[in-house]
Amino acid sequence: MAVSYNKLWKRLIDEKMSAAELRKAADISPNTMTKFHKEELVSMDVLCRICSILHTDFGDIVEYIPEK
């Protein structure tokens, strides 16, 4: 399964928020932030906290990419 967090990074730019600010606001561990940068899976709990901080929905921060 492949995911892309490009929408999250674009959203942070629109919100004028750094990844470090998001990490602190959503209480995300540095290891989890590394998973985002490596396009690895993260827990639904983390995604829920991010959605709450950014007042958005899952589809606005993560995209499923089907494997070929």
Order of alpha helices (4+ residues) and beta strands (2+ residues): beta-alpha-alpha-alpha-alpha-beta
